[in-house]
Amino acid sequence: MSEANSAYGLWSLVVINSAVFILFAFSFFKPRTRRDWRTLGMFSAFIVALFTEMYGFPLTIYLVSGWLGQHFPGVNFLAHDAGHLLEVMFGWRSNPHFGPFHLLSSVFIGGGFWLLASAWQVLYAAQASGQLATTGPYARLRHPQYLGFIAIMVGFLLQWPTLTTLTMFPVLVVVYLRLARREDAEAAAAFGAAWTAYATRTPAFLPRWSRGQGGPSHRQGDARS
């Protein structure tokens, strides 16, 4: 019981870890508009909810403890490592930080932050020159920064799934999709045929890797995210 007590209630770690990842996202995403701040704010709420259960109070573990105890007897779910539920449920009994889901989560999280950073660099250069961002990630998809946020959230869900974040995730995805559609509509109204040509050959979120996708930059306006 002492191990369980020491594993949670660590509110300083909740604050520190939340601050680190939110500041990471801030530095990679560099919000400028009200819409950017809204995007970052929703992601921040997801991060705070995650670390609250990871180090503060394990709400999910308590709510489903009966089911977990029935299906996985002998596992102490109040021990901190057992919060890596996917590792436990699929039979990984070694250090969960080296488990397959945790390693896969690192790929998603690292890839998401890389996508945020690389997309912002291209976008900033395009805005400075008054052109549409069509190089780098924008050569393959129109909204790489939103996809980056989604990838990071998927990574955290693989690493430490909770009822709260599982509920928040589809809601945030729908919000990001709506924001992306709104940006597309604004760009279409502002830049007409040039935007239409770019949007026709460039998917919104799921890149096509066949030859000929993307292309040279066209002088248009800004396609944010």
Secondary structure, DSSP 8 states (H G I E B T S, - for coil): -HHHHHHS--HHHHHHHHHHHHHHHHHHH---SHHHHHHHHHHHHHHHHHHIIIII--HHHHHTHHHHHHHSTT--TTSGGGG-HHHHHTT--S-GGGSHHHHHHHHHHHHHHHHHHHHHHHHHHHHHHT----SGGGGT-S-HHHHHHHHHHHHHHHHS--HHHHHHHHHHHHHHHHHHHHHHHHHHHHHHHHHHHHHHHS-SSS---STT-S-S--S------
